[in-house]
């Protein structure tokens, strides 16, 4: 039977991972291996300064006191009975659009799966409350079945953002490119009881760069955004430019 790994960065008890797990159980032998607590914005980080503990919560469900990346690598190498045919991460409570993907633990879990040569996808619901996990899980089941049948291009994962609406309000699917946004006022100053200044990163007002086929515009128009992410970060246009134009010498 097809083995599917389900993980996330919101933690093993998140309603999003429960919805995704239920969707994947219809496609194969699904396992959850996820962080024991919320690890949002963990990025593609591995825990190397302390040992990690795997806890079996119930049949096919495990938690790890580490990052989403830890969960994927330990699942593949130690926890699962065999190498999975598919890895799905999410359903994230909130968007993973534009530059968010560089911080996202949800996307990073899919990156780790792709490094291992396993077709991987990340699913997110761009909202702050009242999440339509039923909509997102239906989309995940559809895409999961398609990827199991057709696989994905080499070194490529899918970053999927589903509008937070009922299924009948979705307008369709768009294949998109990664957008660009910056945050204004994302760093807050605060003081401890002894008057020492500290800084809190988070929040702020996002400003989006607009452009054709960008992920954010698709979601705002109630289209599912499917962005193929390639692990090769080389800028080949810049590489050609530097080779041709720059004449550098060792000092």
N, C-alpha and C positions, 0 to 999 in steps of 0.2 A: 504493500500500500504506500502511496505517496506520502512522504514525511514533510511537514511544514513547520517551521519555527516562527513563533509569534513573540515579539518583544516590543519595548517602548522606552520612553524616558520619563513618563509620568508615574511610573511605579507599578508593581504587580497587582495592586488593588484598584487601579484606575478603571472606571466604567468603560473607557475607550478600548482598553486591551481586552476586556471581557466581550465586548461587541465584536471585535476583530477575530478573536478566538472562535466565537460561535460561527462566524462566517466561514472561517477556514476549516472547521470540522466537517463541513459539507463537501470540501474538496479533497480531504486526505486525513492522515493521522497527525493531528495538530498538537504541538507542545508549546507551552508558555515558559520562557526563561527570561525574566525581567528584573530590573532593580527592585530592591526591597523598599525603596522610598522614591520620591520624586527626584529626578536628576536632570531637570530641564536645563538647557544651555550648557550641558557638559561637553558638547563638542565631540570630536573624535579622540577622546582621551582614554588611555589605559591606566589601570592602577598598578603601580610598580613598587610602591614604598611600604606595602603591607600585604599580608595574605588575604585571600578572598574566601568566603564561606558560601557554599551552595546549600540551600534549605529546600527540601521537598515539602510543599504545602499540601498537596493532594496529588492524585494520579494525573500525570502529564503537566503539572504546574510547579515551577521552581522559582525561587527568588535568590538573588545574589546581592551581597552588600558592596556593589561596585557600580560602574558606569554601564550605559547601554553597550558600548564597545566590548567591555569585559564580558557582558552577558552573551554576546554573539560568539566570541572566540571560545569561551568556556563551553557553551552549548555544543558547538561543532566538535570540539576536541575531547570533551569529558562527559557531558551530560546526556546527549542524545544517543540513541542506539545505533544510528547511522547518519551519514551526511544528509542534510535536508535537500529537497528538490527546489524549495522556495523559502525565502525569508521575507516576512512582512513586519513592518514596524509602525506602531500607532495604536489606536487612532488618537492622534495628538489633540489635546484641548488647546486649540489656538493655531494660528497660521504658521506655516514654514514656507514663506515666500521671499523672493529677492535674496538679499544678503543674510537673512535669518538662517539659511541653510548652513552657513559656515560655523554657526554656533550650535546648531540643533543636535541634540542627542538622538532624536527620532531619525533624522536623516543619516547621522553618523553610524547608527546601527545598520542601516542599509548599505552604507559605504563599506563597512567591515565585511558584510556578507558578500559584496561584490568582489572585494579583495580575495576572498576564498573561492571565487569563481562560481558563486551561487546566485541565480536570479533573485533580485531583491527590490523591494518597494517600500516607500515611506508614505503614510497616509495622515493627513491633517485636516482639522475642521477650523477654518478661520472664524472664530467667535470667542467671546469671553464668558458666555453663559447660555443656558438652555440649548445644549448641544443635540443636534439631530444625528445621533450615533446610528440610528436605523438606516438613514440615507447613506452615510459613509460606509457602513458595513455591506450594504447591497452593492455599492460601487466596488468595494474591495473584493467581494466575491466574484464579480464579473471580470475584473482585471486579473485577479489571481488565477481564475480558470483559463483565461486567454494566455497568460504568461507561462503557465504550466504546459500548455499545448505548443506554444510557439517560441518560448524562451525569450531572451533579450540579447541585444548586441554585446559584443565583448567589452568588458570594463565599463558597462553602463548600467545605472540604476534609474528607477523612476521615482520622482518626487511628485506626489499626487495631493492636490488641495481640493477639497470638495466644499462647495458653498453650503453654508449652514441653513438649509431650507428643506422642506419636505421633498420627497422623491419626485413628485409630479411637477414641482416648480423648477427642476433642473432643465436647462435649455439644451444640453448636449455636452460633448467633450471637445476640448481644444488642446492640441499639442503646442506647448508654449516654450518660451525661453525665460531664463532667470531674469527677474527684474532687478531694480536698483532702488534702495531707499536708505535714508539717513534719519536719525532721531534727534529732535531738538529737545533739550532739557531732560536728557536721560540720566544725568548724574545729580543726585540730591545730596545736600549737605545736612548732617545731623550731629548732635552732640550727646555724649554720654553723661551720666550723672556727675562726673568730675569736671565737666566743661571741655573735654577734649573733642576736637573736631574729627568726624568720620565721614565717609562717603558711601552712598548707596547707589549702585548701578541698577537701573530698571525703569520702565515706564517711558515717559517722554512722548512727544507728538511725532508720528512718522510722516516723512515727506517722500513721495514716490516720484521717480523719474518715469515719464510716460513714453510709450513706444509700442510699435506694432508687435503683436503676438506675445506680449509680456504676461507673466503668470497672474499678477495682481489684477490686471484689467479683465482677464477671463473670469476670475472668481467674482469680481464685482458685478459682472454681467450675468451671473448665475450659470456659468459654464464650469464644468470640472476641468481643472488645469492639470495636465500631465506633462511634466518637464523631464526630458532625458538628461541625466547628469553623468558626465564622463570623468573617470578618475584621472586621466592624463590632463594635468593643469597647464601644460605647456602652451604658451601663446605662439602659435606657429608663424603668424604674420610678423610678430615682433622678432622672433628668432631669425627669420629671413632678413628683416631690416638690419638687425645688429650684425649679422654676418657680412652684409653688403656694405653698410655705411660706417660702422665703427671700426677704427683701426687702433687697437689698444696694444700696448707693449708693457711687459713686466718692468716696473721701475728699477 
